[in-house]
């Protein structure tokens, strides 16, 4: 279908800002641009409590922010959330409004993980931190008033990559942590060049473009360019059996559309249940802009409700 009018209006507004091409920006400048998207996430909703804590890791302590919704008669299940931003931008603070809304819609505690960013900390630092955050809350949930035995992982874009890779690490370690569901919003599944039609068709003019993708990936792989095809970096290259059921969302006008569809197909072929949702007329990032793109708000409402029900199933 045609580009949704609200998505077009958003893109026109971004274009009117007159920003230089993203690929020409410094790391700090790029982070500031992405931080500016926080204004499109809407107002911060009230939750019962917010806890800032850390998960001790092998290299560094990993920041966590736990959002606990009101009205819980028992420790709520947990959604571990990994923010997007191309592995090199984004933060817990930026996705604070999304996590609050997700907690309220799901009735689950949402745990945002502040993984290390590239190029200061290239791959696999973010993978290590993503796993550490999940494992800590799964093991220590009761200390924070949450039920870590009922747990989903979720992320958008680069965060979706980290969510599914966390499932792989957990599987490969045979650690026994009970990840019941992975929710992947327009995931990055190949960290490098890939011959997907959507990367060409949607490579210019739809917010995430080819220059921006190259900017992100070059930072994530700083000094480790030869590791791009490793399964924990590019999950489409992995063995995908024995992973949790997945909800995968792709957007029609997104360079990442086809690799998300291919990843869903590969998961199915390897015996994993997948609910693939194709969002027509949408662009990469619509989930981050519920204040200006209604479908982002609707998707947040729908996923929150569904994840809560799934995690409470007997």
C-alpha positions as CSV (number, residue, x, y, z in Angstrom):
1,X,0.0,0.0,0.0
2,X,1.1,3.7,-0.2
3,X,3.2,5.2,2.5
4,X,0.9,6.0,5.4
5,X,0.0,9.7,5.5
6,X,1.2,10.0,9.2
7,X,4.5,8.3,8.3
8,X,4.8,10.7,5.3
9,X,4.1,13.7,7.5
10,X,6.7,12.5,10.0
11,X,9.3,12.1,7.3
12,X,8.5,15.5,5.9
13,X,9.0,17.0,9.3
14,X,12.4,15.3,9.7
15,X,13.4,16.5,6.2
16,X,12.4,20.1,7.1
17,X,14.9,20.0,9.9
18,X,17.6,20.2,7.4
19,X,19.9,17.7,9.1
20,X,23.1,16.7,7.3
21,X,23.3,13.1,6.0
22,X,23.5,10.8,9.0
23,X,26.5,9.0,7.5
24,X,28.6,12.3,7.8
25,X,27.9,12.8,11.5
26,X,30.3,12.1,14.3
27,X,29.3,9.5,16.9
28,X,28.3,12.2,19.4
29,X,26.2,14.0,16.7
30,X,24.5,10.8,15.7
31,X,23.6,10.0,19.3
32,X,22.1,13.5,19.7
33,X,20.0,13.0,16.6
34,X,18.6,9.7,17.8
35,X,18.0,11.1,21.2
36,X,15.8,13.7,19.6
37,X,13.4,11.0,18.6
38,X,12.4,10.7,22.3
39,X,10.0,13.6,21.8
40,X,7.9,11.5,19.5
41,X,7.3,8.8,22.1
42,X,4.6,10.7,24.0
43,X,4.2,11.6,27.6
44,X,5.7,9.4,30.3
45,X,3.0,7.5,32.0
46,X,2.9,6.9,35.7
47,X,3.8,3.4,37.0
48,X,3.8,2.1,40.5
49,X,7.6,2.3,40.8
50,X,10.8,2.6,38.9
51,X,14.0,0.9,40.2
52,X,17.5,1.8,38.8
53,X,19.9,-1.0,39.6
54,X,22.8,-3.0,38.0
55,X,23.5,-6.5,36.9
56,X,27.1,-7.5,37.7
57,X,28.8,-8.6,34.5
58,X,32.2,-10.2,33.7
59,X,33.5,-6.9,32.3
60,X,31.3,-4.1,33.6
61,X,28.2,-3.6,35.7
62,X,25.2,-3.4,33.3
63,X,22.6,-0.7,34.1
64,X,19.0,-1.9,34.5
65,X,15.8,0.2,34.9
66,X,12.8,-1.8,36.2
67,X,9.3,-0.4,35.6
68,X,6.6,-2.0,37.8
69,X,3.0,-1.4,36.9
70,X,0.3,-0.6,39.5
71,X,-2.4,-3.0,40.5
72,X,-0.4,-6.2,40.9
73,X,-1.6,-8.7,43.5
74,X,1.5,-10.9,43.0
75,X,5.0,-10.4,41.6
76,X,4.4,-9.7,37.9
77,X,6.1,-11.4,34.9
78,X,9.0,-9.7,33.2
79,X,9.6,-8.3,29.8
80,X,13.4,-7.6,29.3
81,X,13.6,-4.7,26.8
82,X,16.6,-3.9,24.6
83,X,16.5,-0.4,22.9
84,X,17.3,0.2,19.3
85,X,19.8,2.7,17.9
86,X,22.1,0.7,15.7
87,X,24.2,-0.7,18.6
88,X,25.9,2.7,18.9
89,X,23.1,5.2,19.9
90,X,20.0,5.0,22.1
91,X,19.7,4.5,25.8
92,X,17.4,3.5,28.7
93,X,16.4,7.1,29.1
94,X,15.3,7.4,25.5
95,X,12.9,4.4,25.7
96,X,11.7,5.3,29.2
97,X,8.2,6.4,27.8
98,X,7.9,3.2,25.7
99,X,8.8,1.0,28.6
100,X,6.3,2.7,31.0
101,X,3.5,2.3,28.5
102,X,4.5,-1.3,27.8
103,X,4.4,-2.1,31.6
104,X,1.0,-0.6,31.9
105,X,-0.5,-2.3,28.9
106,X,1.0,-5.7,29.8
107,X,0.7,-5.7,33.5
108,X,4.3,-7.0,33.5
109,X,7.5,-5.5,34.9
110,X,9.6,-4.1,32.1
111,X,13.4,-4.2,32.5
112,X,15.3,-1.9,30.2
113,X,18.9,-3.0,29.7
114,X,21.6,-0.3,29.3
115,X,24.1,-2.3,27.2
116,X,27.4,-0.9,26.1
117,X,27.6,1.0,22.9
118,X,30.0,1.0,20.0
119,X,32.5,2.1,18.8
120,X,33.8,2.5,22.3
121,X,32.7,-1.1,23.0
122,X,32.2,-2.9,19.8
123,X,30.7,-6.4,19.2
124,X,30.4,-8.6,21.3
125,X,30.2,-6.2,24.3
126,X,26.4,-5.5,23.7
127,X,25.7,-9.3,23.4
128,X,27.5,-9.9,26.7
129,X,25.5,-7.2,28.5
130,X,22.2,-8.2,26.9
131,X,22.6,-11.7,28.2
132,X,23.8,-10.6,31.6
133,X,20.8,-8.3,32.1
134,X,18.4,-11.1,31.2
135,X,20.1,-13.7,33.4
136,X,20.3,-11.4,36.4
137,X,16.7,-10.5,36.4
138,X,15.7,-14.2,35.8
139,X,17.8,-15.3,38.7
140,X,17.2,-12.4,41.1
141,X,13.7,-11.3,40.2
142,X,12.2,-11.8,43.7
143,X,14.7,-9.3,45.1
144,X,13.0,-6.7,43.0
145,X,9.4,-7.8,43.5
146,X,9.1,-9.4,40.0
147,X,8.7,-13.0,38.8
148,X,11.8,-13.9,36.8
149,X,10.5,-17.3,36.1
150,X,7.9,-15.9,33.6
151,X,10.0,-13.9,31.2
152,X,10.0,-12.5,27.6
153,X,12.7,-10.7,25.7
154,X,11.8,-7.8,23.4
155,X,13.6,-5.2,21.3
156,X,13.4,-2.9,18.3
157,X,15.9,-2.8,15.5
158,X,19.4,-3.4,16.9
159,X,17.6,-4.2,20.2
160,X,15.7,-6.9,18.5
161,X,19.0,-8.4,17.3
162,X,20.1,-8.5,20.9
163,X,16.8,-10.0,22.1
164,X,17.0,-13.0,19.7
165,X,20.8,-13.4,20.3
166,X,20.2,-13.5,24.0
167,X,17.9,-16.4,23.4
168,X,20.7,-18.1,21.4
169,X,23.2,-17.6,24.2
170,X,20.8,-18.9,26.8
171,X,20.1,-22.0,24.6
172,X,23.8,-22.6,24.0
173,X,24.7,-22.2,27.6
174,X,21.9,-24.5,28.6
175,X,21.4,-22.2,31.5
176,X,17.7,-23.1,32.2
177,X,16.4,-19.6,32.2
178,X,12.8,-19.6,31.2
179,X,12.5,-17.3,28.2
180,X,8.9,-17.9,27.1
181,X,8.8,-15.5,24.1
182,X,10.9,-13.3,21.9
183,X,9.3,-10.2,20.4
184,X,11.3,-8.6,17.6
185,X,10.3,-5.3,16.1
186,X,11.9,-4.8,12.7
187,X,15.1,-6.8,13.7
188,X,18.6,-6.4,12.3
189,X,19.5,-10.0,11.3
190,X,22.5,-9.4,9.1
191,X,25.3,-7.1,10.2
192,X,26.8,-6.4,6.8
193,X,26.1,-6.4,3.1
194,X,23.1,-8.5,2.1
195,X,21.2,-8.9,-1.1
196,X,17.7,-8.2,0.2
197,X,15.5,-6.3,-2.2
198,X,14.2,-4.1,0.6
199,X,17.7,-2.8,1.3
200,X,17.7,-1.4,-2.2
201,X,14.0,-0.4,-2.6
202,X,13.9,1.4,0.8
203,X,17.5,2.5,1.0
204,X,16.7,6.2,0.6
205,X,14.0,8.4,1.9
206,X,12.4,6.4,4.7
207,X,14.4,7.6,7.8
208,X,16.7,4.5,8.1
209,X,18.7,4.7,4.9
210,X,21.8,3.0,3.5
211,X,24.2,5.6,4.8
212,X,22.8,5.3,8.3
213,X,23.0,1.5,8.2
214,X,26.6,1.6,7.2
215,X,27.3,4.2,9.9
216,X,25.8,1.9,12.6
217,X,27.4,-1.3,11.4
218,X,30.9,0.2,10.9
219,X,30.8,1.3,14.5
220,X,29.5,-2.0,15.9
221,X,32.2,-3.9,14.0
222,X,35.1,-1.5,14.9
223,X,38.2,-3.6,14.9
224,X,36.2,-6.9,14.5
225,X,35.1,-6.6,10.9
226,X,35.9,-10.2,10.3
227,X,33.3,-11.3,12.9
228,X,30.3,-9.9,11.0
229,X,29.1,-13.4,10.0
230,X,29.2,-14.8,13.5
231,X,25.8,-16.1,14.6
232,X,25.7,-13.8,17.7
233,X,26.4,-10.8,15.4
234,X,24.2,-11.8,12.4
235,X,21.5,-14.2,13.7
236,X,20.3,-15.1,10.3
237,X,23.6,-17.1,10.0
238,X,22.8,-19.2,13.2
239,X,21.2,-22.5,13.9
240,X,17.8,-21.5,15.1
241,X,16.3,-24.6,16.5
242,X,15.2,-24.8,20.1
243,X,14.6,-21.0,20.4
244,X,11.5,-19.6,22.1
245,X,8.4,-18.8,20.1
246,X,8.6,-15.4,18.3
247,X,6.5,-12.4,17.4
248,X,8.2,-10.6,14.5
249,X,7.1,-7.2,13.2
250,X,8.3,-5.8,9.9
251,X,7.5,-2.5,8.2
252,X,6.7,-2.2,4.5
253,X,9.0,0.8,3.8
254,X,11.9,-0.4,5.9
255,X,15.3,-1.5,4.5
256,X,15.3,-4.3,7.1
257,X,11.9,-5.7,6.0
258,X,13.1,-8.6,4.0
259,X,15.7,-9.9,6.4
260,X,13.1,-9.9,9.1
261,X,10.8,-11.9,6.8
262,X,13.7,-14.3,6.0
263,X,14.5,-14.7,9.7
264,X,10.9,-15.6,10.4
265,X,11.0,-18.2,7.7
266,X,14.3,-19.6,8.9
267,X,12.9,-19.9,12.4
268,X,9.9,-21.8,11.1
269,X,12.0,-24.1,9.1
270,X,14.0,-24.9,12.3
271,X,10.8,-25.7,14.2
272,X,10.2,-22.5,16.0
273,X,6.6,-21.0,16.2
274,X,6.6,-17.6,14.6
275,X,3.8,-15.0,14.4
276,X,5.0,-12.7,11.5
277,X,3.2,-9.3,11.3
278,X,3.7,-7.2,8.2
279,X,2.9,-3.5,8.9
280,X,1.8,-2.0,5.6
281,X,2.5,1.6,4.9
282,X,4.9,1.9,7.9
283,X,8.5,2.9,8.1
284,X,11.4,1.8,10.3
285,X,11.0,3.5,13.7
286,X,7.2,3.7,13.8
287,X,7.2,1.9,17.1
288,X,9.2,4.7,18.6
289,X,6.8,7.4,17.4
290,X,3.4,6.7,18.9
291,X,2.8,10.4,19.5
292,X,2.7,11.1,15.8
293,X,2.0,7.7,14.1
294,X,-1.1,6.1,15.5
295,X,0.0,2.6,14.4
296,X,2.9,2.8,16.7
297,X,0.6,3.4,19.7
298,X,-1.8,0.7,18.5
299,X,1.1,-1.8,18.1
300,X,2.3,-0.9,21.6
301,X,-1.2,-1.5,23.0
302,X,-1.6,-4.8,21.1
303,X,1.8,-6.3,22.0
304,X,1.6,-5.2,25.6
305,X,-1.8,-6.9,26.1
306,X,-0.7,-10.1,24.2
307,X,2.6,-10.5,26.0
308,X,0.9,-10.1,29.3
309,X,-1.6,-12.9,28.5
310,X,1.1,-15.2,27.2
311,X,3.3,-14.8,30.3
312,X,0.4,-15.5,32.5
313,X,-0.7,-18.7,30.7
314,X,-0.6,-21.7,32.9
